[in-house]
Amino acid sequence: MEELYTLEREVGRGSYGVVFEGHMAKTGQRVAIKRLPCISPECIELYLQELWAMRATAKNHPNVIALHGCLLQTGSRTLVPLRSGRLPLALVESTLKGSVVGYGSWTEQENRVKSDTPRCRTGKNRTNLSGLFRSTTKSRLRAKSESDVFNHESQGITNSGQSRYESKERTHSEISKTLMRTNSGFSRPRKRPASECQEEVNGVLRRCSALWLVMEFCDGGDLNQYLLSRPPDSQRNKSVVQQLSSAIAFLHSLRIVHRDLKPDNVLVSMAPGGPHVKVADFGLSKMCVEGGQGSGGDDSLTRQHFSSTCGSDFYMAPEVWGGLSYTAQADIFSLGVMFWAVLERITFLEEGSTEEQLGAYVCKGRWLMPLGEALWENPDLLVSVPIKARRAPPLPPPPGQAVCALLLDMLASDPDARPTAAQLERRVYVAMEEDAAL
């Protein structure tokens, strides 16, 4: 069989999987290929959420990462394209039963590694695609075999916060042809001889040990790396804010709530007309039930409630910090933190890290407190936009009065006081035009 994709190199490791740079064998187009191991029902549920959300967005918005296809790894040397509109039923069954079904020795091998991994507390919760913009090699690498156990960080998300598991990479043998294509691409799986049908029971794949997501390639890194590696530029910052507001309005119109918006989960694609930012990493996203409890549109979306504490500390809304039920308006708060940080270049260093992050916060003596946590403790806290204690130059000029008013609305402690995503998209453009006219 012919190879559909070639793997060039590993470019990132994160919370759930490994990301490779690759190429489409037929066209040479660069792609990002993400391998997600199916080692626990909790991980599988997040993978299916990510797959479902990315399929819903398809390639319909320039500021949302595009999914080209999905393949199921059903053996050490076998990958099968997943049909459009279908979910792998064995994985769905695993999430419903609460135990991984039908994966045999491969899963047992990876579960042994998982049981040896230590727990550590963190507020980062990232899937890091940071290496996507540093490609130099053109050599073709073969994918690792199913027995390759990578540095997997599996997160457990509870109402008290987040945890991650880490394990050391162990490399064994290689496989020669993993990313295969059929005569009709992703439209239907290949016909297999009877000797291979042992991996199917009544047409259902039973031994999927990993999902491979093939996505568009972003060569500008994540938003932190892109902006902080360049001198401040007001026009660039405004463009980023406008593009992100458009992306979230699009996602919310499809009833997708991201629940983990932060600069790490925004990738940048370089283009002749300027950079395109792309919202990515939908592992914690939720698709709301059509219709909801109210009327259509954003109004009903704000009535869909969630209870799982999801997100990253410096971007979580007050109601999420407090363990309350929350709505899509939590995304608006996260955007407000990002917008404020982007427009004024506000950064922080997370404990134990030397890498600057974009994000707004409250100073408590020598300690930095996430803005959402501070507002949960004191809903009447006066948020000062623009920030008064400014960092060392060079810095962009502070946002104008109309933009400041919008940011304060986005960062309101009361979720109902924040604009909806559709309202936000309109107000961003109006506020920037008003400030430009002054």
RONU-730659 format. One record per residue: x negated, y negated, z negated of N, C-alpha, C, O in turn. Coordinates in steps of 0.2 Angstrom, whole numbers, plus 5000, padded with zeros to 4 digits. Layout:
BEGIN
XYZXYZXYZXYZ ...
***
This chain:
BEGIN
499650065000500050005000499649945000499049944997 499849895003499449825003499549784997500049794993 499049754995499149704989499449644991499349614996 499949624987500349564987499949504984499949454987 499549514979499249464976498549494974498449554973 498049444974497349464971497249424965497449364965 496949454960496749414954496049384954495549424956 495949324953495249294953494949294947494349314946 495249274941494949264935495449254930495949224931 495249264924495649244918495649174916495049154916 496149134915496149064914496449044908496348984906 496749094904497049074898497349124894497549174897 497249124887497549174883497949134878497849074876 498549164876498949124871499349164867499149224865 499949144865500349174860500549244862500649284857 500749254868501049314870500649354876500749414876 500249324879499949354885499349324888499049284885 499149344894498549324897498749294904499149324907 498449244906498649204912497949214917497449194915 498149234923497549244928497749194933498249174935 497149164936497249134943497249184948496849234948 497649174953497649224958497849194965497949134965 497949234970498149214977498649254980498549324979 499049234984499449274988499049304994498749264997 499049364994498549394999498749375006498349365011 499349365008499549355015499449275017499249265022 499649235012499549165014498949125011498749075013 498649155005498049125002498349074997497849044994 498949064996499249014991498949034984499049094982 498748984980498548994973499149004969499648964970 499149054964499649064960499349074953498849094952 499849064948499649084941500049154939500649154940 499649204937499949264936499949284928499349284926 500449284925500449294918500649364916501249394918 500249404912500449464910500649464903500349444898 501249494902501649494895501749574893502149604896 501349594888501349664886502049684882502249644878 502349734884502949754880502849794875502949854875 502649774869502449814863502849804857502749844853 503349764857503849764852504449734854504449694859 505049744851505749714853505749644853506049614857 505349614848505349544847505049504853505249454855 504449534855504149504861504549514867504549464871 504849574868505149584874505749534875505949514880 506149524869506649474869506449404871506849374875 505849384869505649324871505449324879505549274882 505149374881504949384888505649374893505649344898 506149414890506749414894507049344894507349324899 507049304889507249244889506849194893507149154897 506249204893505849164898505949184905506049134909 506049244907506149264914506849234916506949214921 507349244911508049224913508049144914508349124919 507749114910507749034911507349014917507648974921 506849044919506449024925506849044931506749014936 507149104931507549124937508149074938508349054943 508449044932508948994933508748934936509048904940 508148914934507848854937507648864944507648814948 507448924946507148934952506648884954506148874951 506648854960506148804963506548744964506448714969 507048724960507548674962507348604959507648554960 506748604955506548534952505848524952505448574950 505548474955504848464955504448464949503848464948 504848454943504548444937504648504932504548494926 504848554935504948624931504548674934504548684941 504148714931503748764934504148814938504648834935 503848834943504248874948504048944947503448964946 504548994947504349064947504449094954504949084957 503849124956503849154963504149224963504449254967 504049264957504249334957504049364950503649334946 504349424949504149464943504049534945504449564949 503549564942503449634943503449674936503249644931 503649734937503649774931503049824931502949864936 502649834926502149884926502349944923502549944917 502449994927502750054925502250114924502450174923 501650104925501150154924500450114924500450054926 499950154923499250124924499050094930498650054931 499350124936499250094942499850084947499750074953 500350064943500950054947501349994945501449984939 501449944949501849884948502449884953502349904959 503049874951503649874955503949804955504049774949 504049774960504449714960505149714957505449764959 505349664953505949664950506449634955506349584958 507049664956507549634961507749574958507849554952 507949524963508249464961508849474958509349504960 508949434952509649434949509649494944510149504941 509149544944509149594939508749584933508249554934 508849624928508449624922508249694921508649744923 507649704919507449774918507849804912507749784906 508249854913508749874908508449914902508649914897 507849944904507449974898507249924893507249944887 507049864895506849814891507449784887507449774881 508049774891508649754887508849804882509049784876 508749864883508949914878508449914872508749924867 507849894873507349894868507549834863507549844857 507749784866507949724862508649734858508649714852 509049774861509749794858509649844852509949844847 509149894853509049944848508549924843508549954838 508149874844507649854839507049894839506649894834 506949934844506349984845506249994852506649994856 505549994854505350004861505550074863505350124860 505850074869506150144871505750164877505550124882 505550224877505350264883504650244886504550244892 504150214882503550194885502950234884502450224887 503050294880502550344879501950314877501850274872 501350344879500750344876500450274877500050244872 500650234882500350164883500550124877500150084874 501150124876501450084870501150104863500950064859 501150164862500850194856500150164855499950154850 499750164861499050144860499050064858498650044854 499450024861499449954860499749944853499549894850 500249984851500549974844500049984839500049954833 499550034840499050044835498649984834498349964829 498449944840498149884839498449834835498249794831 499149824837499549774834499549784826499549734822 499549854824499649864817499049844813499049834807 498449834816497849814813497749744813497249714811 498149704816498049634817498249594811498749604808 497849544809497949504803498549454804498649434810 498849424799499349374800498949304798498549304794 499149254801498949184799499449134801499849144805 499449084797500049034797499748974802499148954801 500148954806499948904810500648864813501148894813 500548804814501048764817501048754825501348714828 500548784828500348774835500848804840501048764844 500948864839501448904843501348884850501748864854 500748904853500548884860500448944864500248994862 500648934871500448974876499948934880500248894884 499348944880498848904882498648914889498348974891 498848874894498648884901498048834903498048814909 497648814898497148764899496648774904496448724907 496548834906495948844911496248834918495848854922 496848824919497148824926496748774931496848784937 496448724928496148674933495448684933495148634936 495148734931494348734931494148794936493648824934 494548804941494348864945493748854949493648804953 493248894949492648884953492448954957492148944963 492649014955492449074958492949084964493549074963 492749124969493149144974493149224975493349254979 492849254970492749324970493449354968493749334964 493549414971494149454970494049504964493549544965 494449494959494349534953494949584953495549564955 494849644951495449694950495749684943495349664939 496349694943496749694937496449744932496249804934 496449734926496349784921496849834920497449824922 496649894918497149944917497549934911497449894907 498049984911498549974906498249984899498549964894 497650014898497350034892496949974890496749974884 496949914894496549854892497049824886497549804888 496749814881497049774875496749714874496149704873 497149654876496849594876497049554869497349584864 496749494868496849454862497549434862497649374863 497949474859498649464859498849434852498649454847 499249374853499449344847500249344847500549304851 500549384843501249394843501549354838501349364832 502049314839502249274834502949304831503349324835 502949294825503649304821503949244819503549204816 504549224821504849164820505349174815505849214816 505349134809505849144804506049074802505749024805 506549074798506749004795506248964791506348914790 505749004789505248974785504648944789504148914787 504648964796504048934800503848994805504249034807 503248994807502949034812502349074810501949044805 502249134813501649164811501349194818501749204823 500749204818500449234824499949294822499649294817 499949344827499549394826498949394831499049374837 498349414829497849404834497449474833497349504828 497249494839496749554839496249544844496249504848 495649584843495049574847495149614853495449664854 494949584859494949614865494549684866494049684863 494849734869494549794870494649814877495149824880 494049814881494149824888493949894890493449924887 494349934894494150004896494150004904493749964907 494450044907494350054914494850004918495249974915 494650004925495049954929495549994933495450064934 496049964936496449994941496349954948496149894948 496349994953496149964960496749924963496549864966 497349944963497849914966498449904962498849954962 498549854958499149844954499649804957500249814956 499449744959499949704962500149714969499849694974 500649764970500849784976501449754979501849724976 501549754986502149734989502549784992502249834994 503149774993503549814997503649785004503449735005 503949825008504149795015504549735015504549695020 504949725010505349665010505249625004505649595001 504649625001504449574996504749594990504749654987 505149544987505449564980506149574981506549584976 506449594987507149604988507349674986507949674983 506949724986507049784984506449824982505949814985 506549874977505949914976505749964981506249984985 505149984981504950034986505250104985505450114979 505350144990505550214989504950254987504450244990 505050294983504550334980504650414981505250434981 504150444981504250524982504550554975504450514970 504750614976505050644970504550644964504750644958 503950654966503450664960503350594956503150604950 503550544959503550484955504150464951504150414947 504750504953505350484950505450494943505950484940 504950534940504950544933504950474929505050484923 504750424932504750364928505450324929505550274926 505950354932506550334932507050384929506950444930 507550354926508150404924508750364926508950314924 509150394931509750374934509550304937510050254936 509050294940508850224943508650174938508450114940 508550184932508350134927507550154925507350204923 507150094926506450104924506350114917506650074913 506050164915505950184908505250174905505250174899 504850154909504150154906503850084908503250084909 504150034907503849964909503449944903503749934897 502849944904502349924898502149854898501849834893 502349814904502149744904502549714909502749744914 502649654909502949604914502449564917502049534913 502449554923501949504926502349454930502749464934 502349394927502649334930502149294935501649284933 502449284941502049254946502349184947502849174949 501949134945502149064945501749014949501149034951 501948954950501548914954500948894950500948894943 500448874953499748854950499748784949499848744953 499548764943499448694941498748684940498448704935 498448634944497648624944497448564939496848554939 497948534936497748474932497748494924497648444920 497848554922497848574915498448554912498948544915 498448554905499048534902499048454900498548424902 499648434898499648354897499148324893498948274894 498948364887498448334883497848324887497548274887 497548374890496948374894496948324899496448284900 497548324903497548274909497548204906497148164909 497948184901497948114899497348094895497048034896 497148134891496548114886495848124889495448094887 495848144895495248154899495148094904494648084907 495648044903495647984908495747924904496047924899 495447864906495647804903496347794903496747814908 496647754898497347734898497547704904497247654907 498147724906498447694912499247684911499547734911 499447624911500147614909500647644914501147674913 500447634921500847654926500947734926501447764927 500347764925500347834924500747864918501147914919 500647834913501047844907501847844908502247884906 502047794911502747784913502947834918503547854917 502547854923502747904927502847974924503348004925 502447984919502448044915503148044911503548094911 503347994908503947984904504547994909505048034907 504547964914505147974919505148044922505748064922 504648074923504648144926504948194921505348234922 504648184914504948224909505648214907506048264906 505848154908506548144906507048174912507548204910 506748174918507148204923507148274923507648314924 506548304921506548384920507048404914507348454915 507048374909507448394903508248384905508648424903 508348334909509048324911509248374915509848404915 508848404920508948454924509048524920509548554921 508648534916508648594911509348594907509648644907 509448544904510148534900510748544905511248564903 510648514911511248524916511348594917511948614919 510848644917510948714918511048744911511048804911 511148714906511248734899510648774896510748824893 510048754898509448784895509148734890509048674892 509148754884508748714879508048744878508048804876 507548704878506848724879506648754872506448804871 506748714867506648724860505848724858505648734852 505448714862504748704861504348654865503848674868 504648594866504348544870503748514866503848494860 503148514870502548484867502048474873502148504878 501548434872501048424878500748484880500648494886 500648534876500348604878500748634883500548674887 501448624882501948664887502148624893502648634896 501748574894501848524900501248534904500648514902 501248564910500648564915500648514920501248484921 500148504923500048444928499748474934499248514935 500148464940499948484946499748414950500148374951 499148414953498848364957499148364964499148414967 499348304966499648294972499448224975499248184972 499448224982499148154985499548094983499248044982 500148104981500548044979500548034972500847984969 500148074968500048064961500248124957500548174960 500048134951500148194947500948214946501348164945 501048274947501748304945501748344939501348384938 502048314933502048354927502648414928503148404931 502448464925502948524925503048554918502648574915 503648554916503848584910503848664911504048694916 503448694906503348764907503448804900503648774895 503248864900503348904894504048904891504148874886 504448954894505148954891505249014887505849044886 504749034883504849094879505349084873505649134871 505349024871505849014865506448974867506848954863 506548974874507148934877507848984875507749044874 508348944876509048984875509448954881509448894882 509848994884510348974888511048984885511249034882 511348924885512048914881512548954885512548954891 513048974881513649004884514048954888514148894886 514248964894514648924899515248894895515648934893 515348834896515948804893515948784886516148734884 515548824881515448804875516048794871516648824872 516048754866516648734862516948674863517548654861 516648634868516948574870517048574877517148624881 517148514880517148504887516548514891516048534887 516448504897515848524901515348474900515448424896 514748484903514148444903513848434896513848484892 513448384895513048374889513548374883513248394878 514148354884514548354878514648424875514548424868 514748474879514848534876514148564874514148604869 513648544878512948574876512748554869512448594865 512948494867512748464860513148504855513048494849 513648544857514048584852513848654851514148694847 513348674855513048744855512548734849512048704850 512648784844512148774838511748834838511948894840 511148824836510548874835510348874828510448824824 510148934826509848934819509148954818508848944812 508848984823508149004822507648944822507748904826 507248944817506748894817506248894822505748944822 506248864827505848864833505448804834505748744833 504848804837504448744839503848744836503548784833 503548684836502848664834502848604829503248564830 502548614824502648564818502748494820503148464818 502248464824502248394825502748374830502848314831 503148414833503648394838504348424836504848404839 504448454830505048484828505548424825505248384822 506148434827506648384824506748394817506648444814 507048344813507148344806507648404804507548434799 508148414808508648464806508348534807508548584804 507848544812507448604812507048614806506948674804 506648564804506248564798506648584792506448624788 507248564792507648574786508048644786508348664781 507948684791508248744792508948744793509348794792 509248684796509948684797510048704804509648724808 510748714806510848734813510748674817510848614814 510548684823510448624827510648634834510848684836 510648584838510848584845510348564850509748554848 510548554856510048534862509748464860509248444863 510048424855509748364854509048364850508748314850 508948424848508248434845507748424851507148404849 507848444857507448434863507348364863506748344865 507848324862507748244863507248214858506848174860 507348244852506848224847506148234849505648194848 506048304851505348324853505048274859504448254859 505548264864505348214869505148144866504648114869 505548124861505348054858504648054855504348004856 504448104852503848114849503248114855502748074854 503448144860502948154866502948084869502348054871 503448054870503447984874503147934870502747894873 503247934864502947884860502147894860501747844861 501947954859501247964859500947954866500347924866 501247964871501047954878500947884879500447854882 501447844878501447774879500947734875500747684878 500847754869500347714865499747754864499247734860 499647814867499047854866498947874859498347854856 499447894855499347914848499147994848499448034851 498548004845498348074844498148094837498148054833 498048154836497948184830497448244831497448274836 497148264825496748324825497048374820497148354814 497348434823497648474818497048514814496448514816 497248534808496748554803496448614806496748664809 495748614806495348664808495248664816494948714819 495448614819495348604826494948534828494948494824 494548534833494148474835494448454842494248404844 495048474844495348454850495948404848496348424845 495848344851496448294850497048314854497048354859 497648304850498248314853498648254853498648214848 499148244858499548194858500148204853500448254854 500348154849500848164845500948114840500448084837 501548094838501648044833501748074826501948134825 501648034821501648064814501748004809501747954811 501748024803501747974797501147994793500948044791 500847934791500247944786500447944779500747904777 500147994776500248004768499648004765499348064764 499347944764498647944761498147964767498147944772 497748014765497348044770497648094774497348124779 498248114773498548174777499048144782499348094781 499148184787499648174792500248214791500148274791 500848184791501448224790501848214797501948164800 502048274800502448274806503048224805503348224799 503248194810503748144810504448174808504848144804 504548234811505148264809505248284802505748284799 504648314799504648324792504748264787505148274783 504448214789504548154785505248124786505548104780 505548134791506248104792506748154788507348134786 506548224788507048264784506948254777507448254773 506348234774506348214767506648154766506948144760 506648104771506948034770507248014776506947984780 507848024777508248004783508247934784508347914790 508147894779508147824780507447794781507347734781 506947834782506247814784506247764789506547774795 505947704789505847654794505347674799504747674797 505547694805505047714810504847654814505247614816 504147634814503947574817503647594824503147624825 504047574829503847574836503847504839504347474839 503247484842502647514842502247524836502447494831 501747574836501447584830501047524828500747494832 500947514821500547454819499847464818499447424820 499747524815499047544813498747574820498847634821 498447534824498247554830497547584830497047564826 497347634835496747664835496247624839496447574842 495647654839495147614843495247604850495547654853 495047554853495147544861494747594864494247624861 494847604871495347574875496047604873496147664873 496547554873497247574872497647544877497547484879 498247574879498747544884499047494880499147494874 499347444883499847394880500447424877500647474879 500647404871501247434868501847434872501947384877 502347474872502947474876503347414874503347384869 503747394879504147334879504747354874504847404871 505147294873505647294868506247354870506447384866 506347354876506947404878506647474877507047514875 506047484879505847554878505747574871505847624869 505547524867505447534859506147554857506247594853 506647514859507347534856507547604858507947634855 507447624864507547694867507247744863507547794861 506547734861506147784857506447784850506547844848 506747734847507047734841507647774841507847814836 508047774846508647804847508447884848508847924845 507947894851507747964852507548004846507648064845 507247964842506947984835507447974829507147974824 508047964831508547954825508548024821508548074824 508648014814508648074810509348104811509448164810 509848074813510548104815510548124822510448084827 510648184824510548214831511148174835510948164841 511748164832512248134836512048064838512348034843 511548034835511447964837510947964843510747904845 510648014844510148024850510548024856511048054857 510247994862510548004868510548074871510048114869 511048094875510948164878510448154883510148104885 510248214886509748214891509948174898509548144901 510548184900510848144905510848064904510648024908 511048044898510947974896510247954896510047894898 509847994893509147974893508847964899508447914900 508948004904508647994911508847934914508447894917 509447914913509647844915509347784911509147734914 509347794905509047744901508347734901508047674901 507947784903507247774904507047724910506647684909 507447734915507347694921507547624919507247574921 508147614916508347544915507947514910507747454911 507747544905507247514900506647494903506347434901 506347534907505647514910505747454915505347414916 506347454919506447394923506547334919506347284921 506947334914507047274909506347254907506247194907 505947294904505347274902504847244907504547194906 504947274913504447244918504747174921504247144923 505347164920505647094922505447044917505446984919 505247054911505047004906504346974908504146934904 
***
